[in-house]
């Protein structure tokens, strides 16, 4: 059984980094990358049940619709199963961290960059 | 002769003493009770006239002498008053009645004595009271036109009690000529004709020419509806008047002292707002003389001429204060140089002793210093909060933007490290270059903002707004021509602002290029630039008909760093942040109004020069 992982981040470098990391994982991971929250929401609304992600890594600072707004929308979407949502940002601003932890559907706040061990652990926990 | 036997005892019983004088002999026969009155023992024998005189108070000796004078013939009961000296030294007053004895010895006399010391003592005390009160009593008998005065009456008039009592006309002439004399004539006339009592104070000149104040009371005695007598008192109240005047003068002096030495401006107004008095502080402040303002309406005086609104508010306040309510507000008034000065002003009513319409107390305290300090403080707070916001932006940049590039570099470095010896993924190197370039860019932006905030104010100059706008428009002409944007400039060449030329040009360029970049595909791009003066500010507006921004969502972040709103890949979110910093460094302000798909209007407020 492959783990469905979705990355929402407008930064091409981080997108590249994540694709690179996933290749090094022992487990079978199916990675989908979206550059904006709008794309994610469009995908989820039309996704087959087996496409629903197990884990979402969500960046905060994105144009047009930022991570907070995406979280706000996700609250109201019935996904049919438990999805682990990780806020994944380079911001070490305490107010961002506090704010993320106050949102129920957020499992954890992860500070970039992310290495292989951390990603592995994170996916393991989500199972 | 039964009666003869008891004659002496009877006489002693009805009197306080009897003397008998026989014509032929220089002896007096004195009854026992008389001696007792003097505290002496009864000598049981006749005394010589000379010895007897030893007991008489020397001032009254002439009276005694005349009584004993054999040459005087008493046909009726005559009486005299003689003071005898008691053994203890005090006087004993006797009224002595003389009786010519009807016997063959024609000149024998009996003297029947009555002790009147008690009533004389009372009289003396009354006199003392009168003198203590400096009060005399008088009575005018209208039938005879006779005047009776008590001894104190003479003292009030500066006369000797032995002098003849003056006539009514002379008595009235003691009242000072003019008001006082006319008034006593009128009051006395009313007492006589209408039976009205009087009680009034007058100026008075006594026989020694001393000017006095007197209180004169009079009461008519009526008989069958007509006045027959008038009696009354006359009191010398000069001393009381003098003391009252001294007290009044002293309290007036104290009032003037306080009135003129207080640091406040102080004035007294009539209930219709007429100035009655103004203290020195207020006069000096307005560089006016008391005579210039007294009698004027308060709001017509110089202080209040700085604005019509000020005058009408004051007029209203006078009415409110007359109604008993205290009015207090901060306002500005003119000083002598017609400079506006802020004061804390108050107006309250003051009750008057005669209960007529109230007077008003106006007070003012200069609070210009306080206001200046407050204004400085507000400016400081504004500037501090602006700096604080900049700092918060910096914190965000450091914690987020700088870190994001740094974390990317570290991510890529990790990939490089892991893939040592393996064929390198072709784009890692270019990504690394890109990440480090962005890091450098961001550091550059931070540096720009630091420079704007630290050096902006130092290089201010007077700038012609039209000139700088013309230049900005011509700079963007390459791109604006390419998209056929219509830029309309409507700025008077007279408008000048205070600022930094480069910042102003950069701000204009940024807003104009934004308008071109975010134009609508559905209509021709139109940008209108206008400016107008408003007091000491210049309001510059730049309005487009482009895509617009959802202000509900983005108002808070519009001028934030690295905020983008349209999803354009080339938007970096730095322009408006820099523009805001530049405008604020020139003491200005930038704000925006926008409607999605209608357009955006930026308003830039600058300092007029």
Interface residues (C-beta under 8 A of the other chain):
Chain A: X11 X12 X13 X14 X16 X17 X20 X24 X36 X61 X63 X64 X89 X90 X91 X92 X93 X96 X112 X113 X114 X115
Chain B: X395 X396 X399 X400 X403 X404 X406 X407 X408 X410 X411 X412 X414 X415 X418 X425 X427 X428 X431 X434 X435 X562 X564 X565 X566 X567 X568 X571 X573
